[in-house]
């Protein structure tokens, strides 16, 4: 989850290009950095990092997602 946090807050290496798409719907149930869950037809994509982390990330509480930095994210 720390890796996803770094990617979404752009504090990770700029050469990392994962397809993590933020939800465009502003009405979210938990937090404002909710990711879109994409459909996969092949196992190669279905079991990739970018697809597996979406449900876990979306289930985190807002207090964790809104951390100011990585150190705060780790302790929440």
N, CA, C and O atoms as a Tripos MOL2 file, in Angstrom:
@<TRIPOS>MOLECULE
protein
  304   303    76     0     0
PROTEIN
NO_CHARGES

@<TRIPOS>ATOM
      1 N           0.8080   -1.1870    0.0000 N.3       1 UNK1
      2 CA          0.0000    0.0000    0.0000 C.3       1 UNK1
      3 C           0.8550    1.2560    0.0000 C.2       1 UNK1
      4 O           0.4450    2.3000   -0.5070 O.2       1 UNK1
      5 N           2.0630    1.1430    0.5820 N.am      2 UNK2
      6 CA          2.9650    2.2980    0.5680 C.3       2 UNK2
      7 C           3.3590    2.6330   -0.8640 C.2       2 UNK2
      8 O           3.4590    3.8060   -1.2220 O.2       2 UNK2
      9 N           3.5800    1.6180   -1.6780 N.am      3 UNK3
     10 CA          3.9020    1.8410   -3.0870 C.3       3 UNK3
     11 C           2.7820    2.5490   -3.8250 C.2       3 UNK3
     12 O           3.0410    3.4530   -4.6190 O.2       3 UNK3
     13 N           1.5540    2.1590   -3.5790 N.am      4 UNK4
     14 CA          0.4040    2.8100   -4.2150 C.3       4 UNK4
     15 C           0.2850    4.2500   -3.7420 C.2       4 UNK4
     16 O           0.0200    5.1470   -4.5420 O.2       4 UNK4
     17 N           0.4810    4.4760   -2.4470 N.am      5 UNK5
     18 CA          0.4440    5.8350   -1.8960 C.3       5 UNK5
     19 C           1.4900    6.7200   -2.5790 C.2       5 UNK5
     20 O           1.1990    7.8560   -2.9520 O.2       5 UNK5
     21 N           2.7040    6.1970   -2.7410 N.am      6 UNK6
     22 CA          3.7710    6.9720   -3.3730 C.3       6 UNK6
     23 C           3.4540    7.2690   -4.8330 C.2       6 UNK6
     24 O           3.7360    8.3640   -5.3200 O.2       6 UNK6
     25 N           2.8720    6.3030   -5.5300 N.am      7 UNK7
     26 CA          2.5330    6.5100   -6.9380 C.3       7 UNK7
     27 C           1.4500    7.5730   -7.0740 C.2       7 UNK7
     28 O           1.5550    8.4560   -7.9260 O.2       7 UNK7
     29 N           0.4180    7.5010   -6.2500 N.am      8 UNK8
     30 CA         -0.6960    8.4430   -6.3530 C.3       8 UNK8
     31 C          -0.3280    9.8510   -5.8910 C.2       8 UNK8
     32 O          -0.9040   10.8260   -6.3750 O.2       8 UNK8
     33 N           0.6130    9.9710   -4.9710 N.am      9 UNK9
     34 CA          1.0330   11.2990   -4.5120 C.3       9 UNK9
     35 C           2.2460   11.8050   -5.2840 C.2       9 UNK9
     36 O           2.8050   12.8510   -4.9550 O.2       9 UNK9
     37 N           2.6470   11.0650   -6.3020 N.am     10 UNK10
     38 CA          3.7570   11.4210   -7.1920 C.3      10 UNK10
     39 C           5.0820   11.6030   -6.4590 C.2      10 UNK10
     40 O           5.8960   12.4390   -6.8500 O.2      10 UNK10
     41 N           5.3050   10.8270   -5.4000 N.am     11 UNK11
     42 CA          6.5880   10.8660   -4.7080 C.3      11 UNK11
     43 C           7.4260    9.6320   -5.0430 C.2      11 UNK11
     44 O           8.4590    9.3900   -4.4190 O.2      11 UNK11
     45 N           6.9850    8.8640   -6.0180 N.am     12 UNK12
     46 CA          7.6860    7.6750   -6.4810 C.3      12 UNK12
     47 C           8.4520    8.0410   -7.7410 C.2      12 UNK12
     48 O           8.2650    9.1320   -8.2810 O.2      12 UNK12
     49 N           9.2870    7.1740   -8.2040 N.am     13 UNK13
     50 CA         10.0680    7.4070   -9.4180 C.3      13 UNK13
     51 C           9.1330    7.7300  -10.5910 C.2      13 UNK13
     52 O           8.1370    7.0360  -10.7930 O.2      13 UNK13
     53 N           9.4390    8.7480  -11.3430 N.am     14 UNK14
     54 CA          8.5800    9.1970  -12.4530 C.3      14 UNK14
     55 C           8.5110    8.1800  -13.5890 C.2      14 UNK14
     56 O           7.5820    8.2190  -14.3950 O.2      14 UNK14
     57 N           9.4870    7.2670  -13.6630 N.am     15 UNK15
     58 CA          9.4800    6.2840  -14.7530 C.3      15 UNK15
     59 C           8.4860    5.1450  -14.5080 C.2      15 UNK15
     60 O           8.2120    4.3620  -15.4170 O.2      15 UNK15
     61 N           7.9480    5.0460  -13.2990 N.am     16 UNK16
     62 CA          6.9510    4.0140  -13.0120 C.3      16 UNK16
     63 C           5.6310    4.4420  -13.6290 C.2      16 UNK16
     64 O           5.1130    5.5210  -13.3440 O.2      16 UNK16
     65 N           5.1010    3.5820  -14.4750 N.am     17 UNK17
     66 CA          3.8720    3.9270  -15.1760 C.3      17 UNK17
     67 C           2.8560    2.8060  -14.9740 C.2      17 UNK17
     68 O           2.6940    1.9420  -15.8360 O.2      17 UNK17
     69 N           2.1850    2.8250  -13.8500 N.am     18 UNK18
     70 CA          1.1240    1.8640  -13.6030 C.3      18 UNK18
     71 C          -0.2010    2.4820  -13.9890 C.2      18 UNK18
     72 O          -0.3810    3.6960  -13.8910 O.2      18 UNK18
     73 N          -1.1110    1.6630  -14.4200 N.am     19 UNK19
     74 CA         -2.4140    2.1670  -14.8210 C.3      19 UNK19
     75 C          -3.3480    2.2100  -13.6230 C.2      19 UNK19
     76 O          -4.2830    1.4160  -13.5230 O.2      19 UNK19
     77 N          -3.0910    3.1330  -12.7230 N.am     20 UNK20
     78 CA         -3.9620    3.3520  -11.5740 C.3      20 UNK20
     79 C          -4.7860    4.5980  -11.8640 C.2      20 UNK20
     80 O          -4.2710    5.7170  -11.8640 O.2      20 UNK20
     81 N          -6.0580    4.3860  -12.1070 N.am     21 UNK21
     82 CA         -6.9340    5.4850  -12.4960 C.3      21 UNK21
     83 C          -7.8100    5.8960  -11.3210 C.2      21 UNK21
     84 O          -8.5110    5.0690  -10.7380 O.2      21 UNK21
     85 N          -7.7640    7.1700  -10.9830 N.am     22 UNK22
     86 CA         -8.6180    7.6910   -9.9240 C.3      22 UNK22
     87 C         -10.0460    7.7970  -10.4270 C.2      22 UNK22
     88 O         -10.2840    8.1230  -11.5900 O.2      22 UNK22
     89 N         -10.9840    7.5230   -9.5520 N.am     23 UNK23
     90 CA        -12.3930    7.6160   -9.9000 C.3      23 UNK23
     91 C         -12.7680    9.0640  -10.1670 C.2      23 UNK23
     92 O         -12.3840    9.9610   -9.4160 O.2      23 UNK23
     93 N         -13.5130    9.2880  -11.2320 N.am     24 UNK24
     94 CA        -13.9470   10.6420  -11.5740 C.3      24 UNK24
     95 C         -15.2050   11.0320  -10.8110 C.2      24 UNK24
     96 O         -15.5720   12.2060  -10.7790 O.2      24 UNK24
     97 N         -15.8570   10.0740  -10.2080 N.am     25 UNK25
     98 CA        -17.0510   10.3630   -9.4200 C.3      25 UNK25
     99 C         -16.6150   11.0160   -8.1160 C.2      25 UNK25
    100 O         -15.7760   10.4690   -7.4000 O.2      25 UNK25
    101 N         -17.1560   12.1430   -7.8110 N.am     26 UNK26
    102 CA        -16.7980   12.8540   -6.5850 C.3      26 UNK26
    103 C         -17.5780   12.3400   -5.3870 C.2      26 UNK26
    104 O         -17.2360   12.6570   -4.2480 O.2      26 UNK26
    105 N         -18.6120   11.5590   -5.6200 N.am     27 UNK27
    106 CA        -19.3760   10.9790   -4.5160 C.3      27 UNK27
    107 C         -18.7720    9.6060   -4.2250 C.2      27 UNK27
    108 O         -19.1420    8.6080   -4.8440 O.2      27 UNK27
    109 N         -17.8610    9.5720   -3.2960 N.am     28 UNK28
    110 CA        -17.2370    8.3110   -2.9170 C.3      28 UNK28
    111 C         -17.5950    7.9890   -1.4780 C.2      28 UNK28
    112 O         -17.8520    8.8830   -0.6720 O.2      28 UNK28
    113 N         -17.6100    6.7140   -1.1710 N.am     29 UNK29
    114 CA        -18.0660    6.3130    0.1430 C.3      29 UNK29
    115 C         -17.0010    6.4300    1.2170 C.2      29 UNK29
    116 O         -17.3380    6.6830    2.3740 O.2      29 UNK29
    117 N         -15.7540    6.2600    0.8920 N.am     30 UNK30
    118 CA        -14.7160    6.2480    1.9180 C.3      30 UNK30
    119 C         -13.7530    7.4250    1.8400 C.2      30 UNK30
    120 O         -13.5380    8.1170    2.8350 O.2      30 UNK30
    121 N         -13.1780    7.6560    0.6800 N.am     31 UNK31
    122 CA        -12.1760    8.7200    0.5450 C.3      31 UNK31
    123 C         -12.1750    9.2590   -0.8760 C.2      31 UNK31
    124 O         -12.7980    8.6800   -1.7650 O.2      31 UNK31
    125 N         -11.4790   10.3620   -1.0880 N.am     32 UNK32
    126 CA        -11.5000   11.0230   -2.3890 C.3      32 UNK32
    127 C         -10.4340   10.5230   -3.3570 C.2      32 UNK32
    128 O         -10.3450   11.0350   -4.4730 O.2      32 UNK32
    129 N          -9.6260    9.5460   -2.9700 N.am     33 UNK33
    130 CA         -8.6150    8.9780   -3.8570 C.3      33 UNK33
    131 C          -8.9900    7.5430   -4.2370 C.2      33 UNK33
    132 O          -8.1260    6.6710   -4.3230 O.2      33 UNK33
    133 N         -10.2480    7.3130   -4.4560 N.am     34 UNK34
    134 CA        -10.7340    5.9870   -4.8100 C.3      34 UNK34
    135 C         -10.2860    5.6280   -6.2250 C.2      34 UNK34
    136 O         -10.3480    6.4580   -7.1310 O.2      34 UNK34
    137 N          -9.8350    4.3920   -6.4070 N.am     35 UNK35
    138 CA         -9.3540    3.9300   -7.7060 C.3      35 UNK35
    139 C         -10.4630    3.2120   -8.4650 C.2      35 UNK35
    140 O         -11.3740    2.6400   -7.8670 O.2      35 UNK35
    141 N         -10.3710    3.2530   -9.7820 N.am     36 UNK36
    142 CA        -11.3320    2.5660  -10.6420 C.3      36 UNK36
    143 C         -10.9140    1.1130  -10.7720 C.2      36 UNK36
    144 O          -9.7450    0.8090  -11.0100 O.2      36 UNK36
    145 N         -11.8770    0.2210  -10.6160 N.am     37 UNK37
    146 CA        -11.6360   -1.2080  -10.7520 C.3      37 UNK37
    147 C         -11.9100   -1.6110  -12.1920 C.2      37 UNK37
    148 O         -13.0640   -1.6370  -12.6220 O.2      37 UNK37
    149 N         -10.8510   -1.9280  -12.9450 N.am     38 UNK38
    150 CA        -11.0170   -2.2640  -14.3610 C.3      38 UNK38
    151 C         -11.2520   -3.7590  -14.5400 C.2      38 UNK38
    152 O         -10.8220   -4.5720  -13.7220 O.2      38 UNK38
    153 N         -11.9290   -4.1000  -15.6020 N.am     39 UNK39
    154 CA        -12.2020   -5.5100  -15.9060 C.3      39 UNK39
    155 C         -11.0400   -6.1030  -16.6810 C.2      39 UNK39
    156 O         -10.3960   -5.4230  -17.4800 O.2      39 UNK39
    157 N         -10.7840   -7.3710  -16.4370 N.am     40 UNK40
    158 CA         -9.6850   -8.0530  -17.1010 C.3      40 UNK40
    159 C         -10.2030   -9.3290  -17.7550 C.2      40 UNK40
    160 O         -11.0140  -10.0570  -17.1820 O.2      40 UNK40
    161 N          -9.7240   -9.5790  -18.9530 N.am     41 UNK41
    162 CA        -10.1310  -10.7820  -19.6660 C.3      41 UNK41
    163 C          -9.0730  -11.8820  -19.5930 C.2      41 UNK41
    164 O          -9.3850  -13.0540  -19.8040 O.2      41 UNK41
    165 N          -7.8560  -11.5240  -19.3040 N.am     42 UNK42
    166 CA         -6.7680  -12.4880  -19.2840 C.3      42 UNK42
    167 C          -6.1450  -12.5570  -17.8970 C.2      42 UNK42
    168 O          -6.0720  -11.5540  -17.1870 O.2      42 UNK42
    169 N          -5.6950  -13.7540  -17.5180 N.am     43 UNK43
    170 CA         -5.0910  -13.9490  -16.2050 C.3      43 UNK43
    171 C          -3.8300  -13.1150  -16.0190 C.2      43 UNK43
    172 O          -3.5240  -12.6880  -14.9060 O.2      43 UNK43
    173 N          -3.1030  -12.8830  -17.0990 N.am     44 UNK44
    174 CA         -1.8730  -12.0990  -17.0010 C.3      44 UNK44
    175 C          -2.1580  -10.7220  -16.4190 C.2      44 UNK44
    176 O          -1.4010  -10.2430  -15.5740 O.2      44 UNK44
    177 N          -3.2070  -10.0940  -16.8430 N.am     45 UNK45
    178 CA         -3.5840   -8.7730  -16.3380 C.3      45 UNK45
    179 C          -4.3220   -8.8790  -15.0080 C.2      45 UNK45
    180 O          -4.1390   -8.0430  -14.1240 O.2      45 UNK45
    181 N          -5.1580   -9.9110  -14.8670 N.am     46 UNK46
    182 CA         -5.9900  -10.0630  -13.6740 C.3      46 UNK46
    183 C          -5.1560  -10.1810  -12.3980 C.2      46 UNK46
    184 O          -5.5680   -9.6960  -11.3440 O.2      46 UNK46
    185 N          -4.0100  -10.8080  -12.4830 N.am     47 UNK47
    186 CA         -3.1750  -11.0180  -11.3050 C.3      47 UNK47
    187 C          -2.0200  -10.0260  -11.2050 C.2      47 UNK47
    188 O          -1.0910  -10.2380  -10.4260 O.2      47 UNK47
    189 N          -2.0660   -8.9550  -11.9770 N.am     48 UNK48
    190 CA         -1.0050   -7.9590  -11.9190 C.3      48 UNK48
    191 C          -1.1840   -7.0660  -10.6880 C.2      48 UNK48
    192 O          -2.2620   -7.0160  -10.0960 O.2      48 UNK48
    193 N          -0.1320   -6.3770  -10.3220 N.am     49 UNK49
    194 CA         -0.1380   -5.5110   -9.1440 C.3      49 UNK49
    195 C          -1.2110   -4.4360   -9.2440 C.2      49 UNK49
    196 O          -1.9540   -4.2080   -8.2890 O.2      49 UNK49
    197 N          -1.2960   -3.7760  -10.3940 N.am     50 UNK50
    198 CA         -2.2150   -2.6550  -10.5640 C.3      50 UNK50
    199 C          -3.6730   -3.0580  -10.3890 C.2      50 UNK50
    200 O          -4.4880   -2.2340   -9.9750 O.2      50 UNK50
    201 N          -4.0140   -4.2810  -10.6880 N.am     51 UNK51
    202 CA         -5.4020   -4.7430  -10.5540 C.3      51 UNK51
    203 C          -5.6660   -5.2730   -9.1450 C.2      51 UNK51
    204 O          -6.7430   -5.0470   -8.5940 O.2      51 UNK51
    205 N          -4.7060   -5.9670   -8.5650 N.am     52 UNK52
    206 CA         -4.9090   -6.5710   -7.2430 C.3      52 UNK52
    207 C          -5.0120   -5.5600   -6.1180 C.2      52 UNK52
    208 O          -5.6810   -5.8320   -5.1210 O.2      52 UNK52
    209 N          -4.3750   -4.4060   -6.2380 N.am     53 UNK53
    210 CA         -4.3560   -3.4460   -5.1340 C.3      53 UNK53
    211 C          -5.5820   -2.5420   -5.0690 C.2      53 UNK53
    212 O          -5.7930   -1.8760   -4.0550 O.2      53 UNK53
    213 N          -6.3900   -2.5000   -6.1160 N.am     54 UNK54
    214 CA         -7.5090   -1.5550   -6.1780 C.3      54 UNK54
    215 C          -8.5020   -1.7780   -5.0440 C.2      54 UNK54
    216 O          -8.8470   -0.8220   -4.3490 O.2      54 UNK54
    217 N          -8.9680   -2.9910   -4.8330 N.am     55 UNK55
    218 CA         -9.9600   -3.2490   -3.7840 C.3      55 UNK55
    219 C          -9.3970   -2.9940   -2.3880 C.2      55 UNK55
    220 O         -10.0970   -2.4820   -1.5150 O.2      55 UNK55
    221 N          -8.1470   -3.3480   -2.1850 N.am     56 UNK56
    222 CA         -7.5190   -3.1190   -0.8840 C.3      56 UNK56
    223 C          -7.3790   -1.6150   -0.6330 C.2      56 UNK56
    224 O          -7.6910   -1.1340    0.4560 O.2      56 UNK56
    225 N          -6.9100   -0.8790   -1.6400 N.am     57 UNK57
    226 CA         -6.7410    0.5720   -1.5130 C.3      57 UNK57
    227 C          -8.0750    1.2510   -1.2400 C.2      57 UNK57
    228 O          -8.1640    2.1230   -0.3750 O.2      57 UNK57
    229 N          -9.1110    0.8580   -1.9710 N.am     58 UNK58
    230 CA        -10.4190    1.4900   -1.8070 C.3      58 UNK58
    231 C         -11.0450    1.1920   -0.4530 C.2      58 UNK58
    232 O         -11.9190    1.9360   -0.0080 O.2      58 UNK58
    233 N         -10.6240    0.1320    0.2080 N.am     59 UNK59
    234 CA        -11.1850   -0.2110    1.5100 C.3      59 UNK59
    235 C         -10.4930    0.5040    2.6740 C.2      59 UNK59
    236 O         -10.9690    0.4260    3.8060 O.2      59 UNK59
    237 N          -9.3840    1.1970    2.4180 N.am     60 UNK60
    238 CA         -8.6820    1.9170    3.4790 C.3      60 UNK60
    239 C          -9.5070    3.1180    3.9410 C.2      60 UNK60
    240 O         -10.1890    3.7450    3.1300 O.2      60 UNK60
    241 N          -9.4520    3.4400    5.2140 N.am     61 UNK61
    242 CA        -10.1990    4.6110    5.7140 C.3      61 UNK61
    243 C          -9.5600    5.9250    5.2670 C.2      61 UNK61
    244 O          -8.3850    5.9680    4.9040 O.2      61 UNK61
    245 N         -10.3380    6.9700    5.3000 N.am     62 UNK62
    246 CA         -9.8780    8.2910    4.8740 C.3      62 UNK62
    247 C          -8.7100    8.7930    5.7150 C.2      62 UNK62
    248 O          -7.8440    9.5020    5.2030 O.2      62 UNK62
    249 N          -8.6730    8.4430    6.9750 N.am     63 UNK63
    250 CA         -7.5810    8.9070    7.8440 C.3      63 UNK63
    251 C          -6.2270    8.3810    7.3770 C.2      63 UNK63
    252 O          -5.2100    9.0500    7.5640 O.2      63 UNK63
    253 N          -6.1970    7.2120    6.7810 N.am     64 UNK64
    254 CA         -4.9460    6.6460    6.2730 C.3      64 UNK64
    255 C          -4.5880    7.2820    4.9340 C.2      64 UNK64
    256 O          -3.4370    7.6590    4.7150 O.2      64 UNK64
    257 N          -5.5510    7.4020    4.0520 N.am     65 UNK65
    258 CA         -5.3170    7.9430    2.7100 C.3      65 UNK65
    259 C          -4.8740    9.3980    2.7600 C.2      65 UNK65
    260 O          -4.0470    9.8160    1.9490 O.2      65 UNK65
    261 N          -5.3990   10.1640    3.6800 N.am     66 UNK66
    262 CA         -5.0850   11.5950    3.7330 C.3      66 UNK66
    263 C          -3.8260   11.9040    4.5360 C.2      66 UNK66
    264 O          -3.6650   13.0250    5.0200 O.2      66 UNK66
    265 N          -2.9490   10.9440    4.6810 N.am     67 UNK67
    266 CA         -1.6920   11.1580    5.4030 C.3      67 UNK67
    267 C          -0.8520   12.2090    4.6750 C.2      67 UNK67
    268 O          -0.8910   12.3020    3.4490 O.2      67 UNK67
    269 N          -0.0950   12.9950    5.4370 N.am     68 UNK68
    270 CA          0.7170   14.0720    4.8630 C.3      68 UNK68
    271 C           1.9620   13.5670    4.1630 C.2      68 UNK68
    272 O           2.3970   14.1550    3.1730 O.2      68 UNK68
    273 N           2.5420   12.4850    4.6640 N.am     69 UNK69
    274 CA          3.7470   11.9320    4.0560 C.3      69 UNK69
    275 C           3.7770   10.4250    4.2830 C.2      69 UNK69
    276 O           2.8940    9.8690    4.9370 O.2      69 UNK69
    277 N           4.7930    9.7740    3.7420 N.am     70 UNK70
    278 CA          4.8870    8.3150    3.8190 C.3      70 UNK70
    279 C           5.0410    7.8250    5.2500 C.2      70 UNK70
    280 O           4.4730    6.7930    5.6110 O.2      70 UNK70
    281 N           5.7900    8.5380    6.0650 N.am     71 UNK71
    282 CA          5.9750    8.1170    7.4580 C.3      71 UNK71
    283 C           4.6700    8.1340    8.2270 C.2      71 UNK71
    284 O           4.4200    7.2380    9.0330 O.2      71 UNK71
    285 N           3.8450    9.1210    8.0000 N.am     72 UNK72
    286 CA          2.5410    9.1900    8.6420 C.3      72 UNK72
    287 C           1.6370    8.0820    8.1100 C.2      72 UNK72
    288 O           0.8600    7.4940    8.8620 O.2      72 UNK72
    289 N           1.7390    7.8000    6.8080 N.am     73 UNK73
    290 CA          0.9490    6.7350    6.1830 C.3      73 UNK73
    291 C           1.2670    5.3940    6.8300 C.2      73 UNK73
    292 O           0.3650    4.5890    7.0580 O.2      73 UNK73
    293 N           2.5380    5.1470    7.1270 N.am     74 UNK74
    294 CA          2.9540    3.8760    7.7310 C.3      74 UNK74
    295 C           2.3730    3.6770    9.1180 C.2      74 UNK74
    296 O           2.0150    2.5560    9.4800 O.2      74 UNK74
    297 N           2.2730    4.7290    9.8910 N.am     75 UNK75
    298 CA          1.8590    4.5770   11.2970 C.3      75 UNK75
    299 C           0.3500    4.5900   11.4870 C.2      75 UNK75
    300 O          -0.1300    4.1850   12.5470 O.2      75 UNK75
    301 N          -0.4200    5.0440   10.4900 N.am     76 UNK76
    302 CA         -1.8740    5.1020   10.6420 C.3      76 UNK76
    303 C          -2.5280    3.7630   10.5340 C.2      76 UNK76
    304 O          -3.7510    3.6620   10.6420 O.2      76 UNK76
@<TRIPOS>BOND
     1     1     2 1
     2     2     3 1
     3     3     4 2
     4     3     5 am
     5     5     6 1
     6     6     7 1
     7     7     8 2
     8     7     9 am
     9     9    10 1
    10    10    11 1
    11    11    12 2
    12    11    13 am
    13    13    14 1
    14    14    15 1
    15    15    16 2
    16    15    17 am
    17    17    18 1
    18    18    19 1
    19    19    20 2
    20    19    21 am
    21    21    22 1
    22    22    23 1
    23    23    24 2
    24    23    25 am
    25    25    26 1
    26    26    27 1
    27    27    28 2
    28    27    29 am
    29    29    30 1
    30    30    31 1
    31    31    32 2
    32    31    33 am
    33    33    34 1
    34    34    35 1
    35    35    36 2
    36    35    37 am
    37    37    38 1
    38    38    39 1
    39    39    40 2
    40    39    41 am
    41    41    42 1
    42    42    43 1
    43    43    44 2
    44    43    45 am
    45    45    46 1
    46    46    47 1
    47    47    48 2
    48    47    49 am
    49    49    50 1
    50    50    51 1
    51    51    52 2
    52    51    53 am
    53    53    54 1
    54    54    55 1
    55    55    56 2
    56    55    57 am
    57    57    58 1
    58    58    59 1
    59    59    60 2
    60    59    61 am
    61    61    62 1
    62    62    63 1
    63    63    64 2
    64    63    65 am
    65    65    66 1
    66    66    67 1
    67    67    68 2
    68    67    69 am
    69    69    70 1
    70    70    71 1
    71    71    72 2
    72    71    73 am
    73    73    74 1
    74    74    75 1
    75    75    76 2
    76    75    77 am
    77    77    78 1
    78    78    79 1
    79    79    80 2
    80    79    81 am
    81    81    82 1
    82    82    83 1
    83    83    84 2
    84    83    85 am
    85    85    86 1
    86    86    87 1
    87    87    88 2
    88    87    89 am
    89    89    90 1
    90    90    91 1
    91    91    92 2
    92    91    93 am
    93    93    94 1
    94    94    95 1
    95    95    96 2
    96    95    97 am
    97    97    98 1
    98    98    99 1
    99    99   100 2
   100    99   101 am
   101   101   102 1
   102   102   103 1
   103   103   104 2
   104   103   105 am
   105   105   106 1
   106   106   107 1
   107   107   108 2
   108   107   109 am
   109   109   110 1
   110   110   111 1
   111   111   112 2
   112   111   113 am
   113   113   114 1
   114   114   115 1
   115   115   116 2
   116   115   117 am
   117   117   118 1
   118   118   119 1
   119   119   120 2
   120   119   121 am
   121   121   122 1
   122   122   123 1
   123   123   124 2
   124   123   125 am
   125   125   126 1
   126   126   127 1
   127   127   128 2
   128   127   129 am
   129   129   130 1
   130   130   131 1
   131   131   132 2
   132   131   133 am
   133   133   134 1
   134   134   135 1
   135   135   136 2
   136   135   137 am
   137   137   138 1
   138   138   139 1
   139   139   140 2
   140   139   141 am
   141   141   142 1
   142   142   143 1
   143   143   144 2
   144   143   145 am
   145   145   146 1
   146   146   147 1
   147   147   148 2
   148   147   149 am
   149   149   150 1
   150   150   151 1
   151   151   152 2
   152   151   153 am
   153   153   154 1
   154   154   155 1
   155   155   156 2
   156   155   157 am
   157   157   158 1
   158   158   159 1
   159   159   160 2
   160   159   161 am
   161   161   162 1
   162   162   163 1
   163   163   164 2
   164   163   165 am
   165   165   166 1
   166   166   167 1
   167   167   168 2
   168   167   169 am
   169   169   170 1
   170   170   171 1
   171   171   172 2
   172   171   173 am
   173   173   174 1
   174   174   175 1
   175   175   176 2
   176   175   177 am
   177   177   178 1
   178   178   179 1
   179   179   180 2
   180   179   181 am
   181   181   182 1
   182   182   183 1
   183   183   184 2
   184   183   185 am
   185   185   186 1
   186   186   187 1
   187   187   188 2
   188   187   189 am
   189   189   190 1
   190   190   191 1
   191   191   192 2
   192   191   193 am
   193   193   194 1
   194   194   195 1
   195   195   196 2
   196   195   197 am
   197   197   198 1
   198   198   199 1
   199   199   200 2
   200   199   201 am
   201   201   202 1
   202   202   203 1
   203   203   204 2
   204   203   205 am
   205   205   206 1
   206   206   207 1
   207   207   208 2
   208   207   209 am
   209   209   210 1
   210   210   211 1
   211   211   212 2
   212   211   213 am
   213   213   214 1
   214   214   215 1
   215   215   216 2
   216   215   217 am
   217   217   218 1
   218   218   219 1
   219   219   220 2
   220   219   221 am
   221   221   222 1
   222   222   223 1
   223   223   224 2
   224   223   225 am
   225   225   226 1
   226   226   227 1
   227   227   228 2
   228   227   229 am
   229   229   230 1
   230   230   231 1
   231   231   232 2
   232   231   233 am
   233   233   234 1
   234   234   235 1
   235   235   236 2
   236   235   237 am
   237   237   238 1
   238   238   239 1
   239   239   240 2
   240   239   241 am
   241   241   242 1
   242   242   243 1
   243   243   244 2
   244   243   245 am
   245   245   246 1
   246   246   247 1
   247   247   248 2
   248   247   249 am
   249   249   250 1
   250   250   251 1
   251   251   252 2
   252   251   253 am
   253   253   254 1
   254   254   255 1
   255   255   256 2
   256   255   257 am
   257   257   258 1
   258   258   259 1
   259   259   260 2
   260   259   261 am
   261   261   262 1
   262   262   263 1
   263   263   264 2
   264   263   265 am
   265   265   266 1
   266   266   267 1
   267   267   268 2
   268   267   269 am
   269   269   270 1
   270   270   271 1
   271   271   272 2
   272   271   273 am
   273   273   274 1
   274   274   275 1
   275   275   276 2
   276   275   277 am
   277   277   278 1
   278   278   279 1
   279   279   280 2
   280   279   281 am
   281   281   282 1
   282   282   283 1
   283   283   284 2
   284   283   285 am
   285   285   286 1
   286   286   287 1
   287   287   288 2
   288   287   289 am
   289   289   290 1
   290   290   291 1
   291   291   292 2
   292   291   293 am
   293   293   294 1
   294   294   295 1
   295   295   296 2
   296   295   297 am
   297   297   298 1
   298   298   299 1
   299   299   300 2
   300   299   301 am
   301   301   302 1
   302   302   303 1
   303   303   304 2
@<TRIPOS>SUBSTRUCTURE
     1 UNK1         2 RESIDUE 1 A UNK
     2 UNK2         6 RESIDUE 1 A UNK
     3 UNK3        10 RESIDUE 1 A UNK
     4 UNK4        14 RESIDUE 1 A UNK
     5 UNK5        18 RESIDUE 1 A UNK
     6 UNK6        22 RESIDUE 1 A UNK
     7 UNK7        26 RESIDUE 1 A UNK
     8 UNK8        30 RESIDUE 1 A UNK
     9 UNK9        34 RESIDUE 1 A UNK
    10 UNK10       38 RESIDUE 1 A UNK
    11 UNK11       42 RESIDUE 1 A UNK
    12 UNK12       46 RESIDUE 1 A UNK
    13 UNK13       50 RESIDUE 1 A UNK
    14 UNK14       54 RESIDUE 1 A UNK
    15 UNK15       58 RESIDUE 1 A UNK
    16 UNK16       62 RESIDUE 1 A UNK
    17 UNK17       66 RESIDUE 1 A UNK
    18 UNK18       70 RESIDUE 1 A UNK
    19 UNK19       74 RESIDUE 1 A UNK
    20 UNK20       78 RESIDUE 1 A UNK
    21 UNK21       82 RESIDUE 1 A UNK
    22 UNK22       86 RESIDUE 1 A UNK
    23 UNK23       90 RESIDUE 1 A UNK
    24 UNK24       94 RESIDUE 1 A UNK
    25 UNK25       98 RESIDUE 1 A UNK
    26 UNK26      102 RESIDUE 1 A UNK
    27 UNK27      106 RESIDUE 1 A UNK
    28 UNK28      110 RESIDUE 1 A UNK
    29 UNK29      114 RESIDUE 1 A UNK
    30 UNK30      118 RESIDUE 1 A UNK
    31 UNK31      122 RESIDUE 1 A UNK
    32 UNK32      126 RESIDUE 1 A UNK
    33 UNK33      130 RESIDUE 1 A UNK
    34 UNK34      134 RESIDUE 1 A UNK
    35 UNK35      138 RESIDUE 1 A UNK
    36 UNK36      142 RESIDUE 1 A UNK
    37 UNK37      146 RESIDUE 1 A UNK
    38 UNK38      150 RESIDUE 1 A UNK
    39 UNK39      154 RESIDUE 1 A UNK
    40 UNK40      158 RESIDUE 1 A UNK
    41 UNK41      162 RESIDUE 1 A UNK
    42 UNK42      166 RESIDUE 1 A UNK
    43 UNK43      170 RESIDUE 1 A UNK
    44 UNK44      174 RESIDUE 1 A UNK
    45 UNK45      178 RESIDUE 1 A UNK
    46 UNK46      182 RESIDUE 1 A UNK
    47 UNK47      186 RESIDUE 1 A UNK
    48 UNK48      190 RESIDUE 1 A UNK
    49 UNK49      194 RESIDUE 1 A UNK
    50 UNK50      198 RESIDUE 1 A UNK
    51 UNK51      202 RESIDUE 1 A UNK
    52 UNK52      206 RESIDUE 1 A UNK
    53 UNK53      210 RESIDUE 1 A UNK
    54 UNK54      214 RESIDUE 1 A UNK
    55 UNK55      218 RESIDUE 1 A UNK
    56 UNK56      222 RESIDUE 1 A UNK
    57 UNK57      226 RESIDUE 1 A UNK
    58 UNK58      230 RESIDUE 1 A UNK
    59 UNK59      234 RESIDUE 1 A UNK
    60 UNK60      238 RESIDUE 1 A UNK
    61 UNK61      242 RESIDUE 1 A UNK
    62 UNK62      246 RESIDUE 1 A UNK
    63 UNK63      250 RESIDUE 1 A UNK
    64 UNK64      254 RESIDUE 1 A UNK
    65 UNK65      258 RESIDUE 1 A UNK
    66 UNK66      262 RESIDUE 1 A UNK
    67 UNK67      266 RESIDUE 1 A UNK
    68 UNK68      270 RESIDUE 1 A UNK
    69 UNK69      274 RESIDUE 1 A UNK
    70 UNK70      278 RESIDUE 1 A UNK
    71 UNK71      282 RESIDUE 1 A UNK
    72 UNK72      286 RESIDUE 1 A UNK
    73 UNK73      290 RESIDUE 1 A UNK
    74 UNK74      294 RESIDUE 1 A UNK
    75 UNK75      298 RESIDUE 1 A UNK
    76 UNK76      302 RESIDUE 1 A UNK
